[in-house]
Amino acid sequence: MEQELLVQLADPARYGQFIACAGQAPEAAALGFIEISLRHDYVNGTDSSPVAFVEGLYTVPAARKSGLARQLMQAAQAWAIERGCSELASDTPLNNLDSQAAHLVLGFEETERVVYFRKSLGPG
């Protein structure tokens, strides 16, 4: 996780991170975050490139249903628009019904459902 964060911080033109805090530094407590990236490859359900993609969105349980996720999403949307994006995409597992509901409340529309498969090509 630390290595992933270092990669993102090293490329601010491609990756954005926003953190919501309560209080003042150095005692500020993180309440939530959003990570966003620019994807130039095909993103399921989209028609343009690049596409801004929500890589992660989290709010602490006590801050849920307070509008914090919406504020974080608005920051991500502004970041995406500044980079010329006309679409914002995201994904979540099929069994994460809370995340699916949150996406809908935040203005996303479901585009498709996918089941991924893999086949090992190694010995055994």
MOHU-V764596 format. One record per residue. N is the residue number from 1. RES is the residue in one letter. PHI is phi in radians with two decimals (* if undefined). OMEGA is omega in whole degrees, -180 to 180 (NA if undefined). Layout:
# MOHU-V764596
n={N	N}
res={RES	RES}
phi={PHI	PHI}
omega={OMEGA	OMEGA}
This chain:
# MOHU-V764596
n={1	2	3	4	5	6	7	8	9	10	11	12	13	14	15	16	17	18	19	20	21	22	23	24	25	26	27	28	29	30	31	32	33	34	35	36	37	38	39	40	41	42	43	44	45	46	47	48	49	50	51	52	53	54	55	56	57	58	59	60	61	62	63	64	65	66	67	68	69	70	71	72	73	74	75	76	77	78	79	80	81	82	83	84	85	86	87	88	89	90	91	92	93	94	95	96	97	98	99	100	101	102	103	104	105	106	107	108	109	110	111	112	113	114	115	116	117	118	119	120	121	122	123	124}
res={M	E	Q	E	L	L	V	Q	L	A	D	P	A	R	Y	G	Q	F	I	A	C	A	G	Q	A	P	E	A	A	A	L	G	F	I	E	I	S	L	R	H	D	Y	V	N	G	T	D	S	S	P	V	A	F	V	E	G	L	Y	T	V	P	A	A	R	K	S	G	L	A	R	Q	L	M	Q	A	A	Q	A	W	A	I	E	R	G	C	S	E	L	A	S	D	T	P	L	N	N	L	D	S	Q	A	A	H	L	V	L	G	F	E	E	T	E	R	V	V	Y	F	R	K	S	L	G	P	G}
phi={*	-1.10	-1.10	-1.07	-1.12	-1.10	-1.08	-1.12	-1.15	-1.35	-2.33	-1.16	-1.29	-1.84	-2.16	-2.27	-2.37	-2.29	-2.14	-1.79	-2.21	-1.96	1.59	-1.90	-1.11	-1.55	-1.55	-0.98	-1.84	-1.24	-1.86	-3.12	-2.66	-2.40	-2.05	-2.39	-2.44	-1.70	-1.96	-1.75	-1.43	-1.15	-1.99	-0.86	1.44	-1.98	-2.11	-2.23	-2.70	-1.29	-2.03	-1.33	-2.23	-1.35	-1.44	-2.88	-2.52	-2.57	-2.27	-1.11	-0.91	-1.17	-1.75	-1.27	1.09	-1.92	1.64	-1.12	-1.08	-1.10	-1.13	-1.10	-1.11	-1.11	-1.11	-1.14	-1.09	-1.07	-1.03	-1.15	-1.09	-1.04	-1.74	1.47	-1.41	-1.95	-2.41	-2.15	-2.18	-2.83	-2.59	-2.78	-1.09	-1.04	-1.60	-1.63	-1.17	-1.10	-1.15	-1.07	-1.13	-1.10	-1.01	-1.12	-1.10	-1.46	1.72	-1.36	-2.11	-1.25	-1.89	-2.96	-2.08	-2.34	-2.00	-1.61	-2.18	-2.55	-2.43	-1.23	-1.87	-1.50	-1.12	2.18}
omega={180	179	178	179	179	177	-179	-179	-180	-177	-176	176	-178	-175	175	178	178	-179	175	-177	172	-180	-178	177	3	-178	-176	178	178	179	-180	178	170	174	-177	178	171	176	-180	176	-180	175	-177	175	-179	-178	-173	175	-3	176	172	-175	177	-179	-180	176	-179	168	178	-177	-178	-178	-178	-179	178	-175	-178	179	178	178	177	179	178	177	179	179	178	178	-179	180	178	-179	173	-179	175	179	175	-177	-180	173	176	178	-180	-177	180	-176	177	179	178	179	179	178	-179	178	-179	173	177	171	178	-179	-180	174	-175	170	-179	178	172	177	179	178	-179	179	174	NA}
